[in-house]
Amino acid sequence: MMDYGLLLIGIALLLVSYLVAVKKQTGLLAGFNEKAIKNKELLGKVVGGFFSFR
């Protein structure tokens, strides 16, 4: 029997990783400080890649 809750969590993580890595929506990241980060594009790739491989 399939657990639909885990499936929804997986889809949500893939969606967030896509939005952060491809669409550069870094506002979705908790605790994101724009002044502390110089390269937002690199941040999006790293965090989005981390979420997609998790």
Secondary structure by P-SEA (a helix, b strand, c coil): cccaaaaaaaaaaaaaaaaacccccccccccccccccccaaaaaaaaaaaaaac
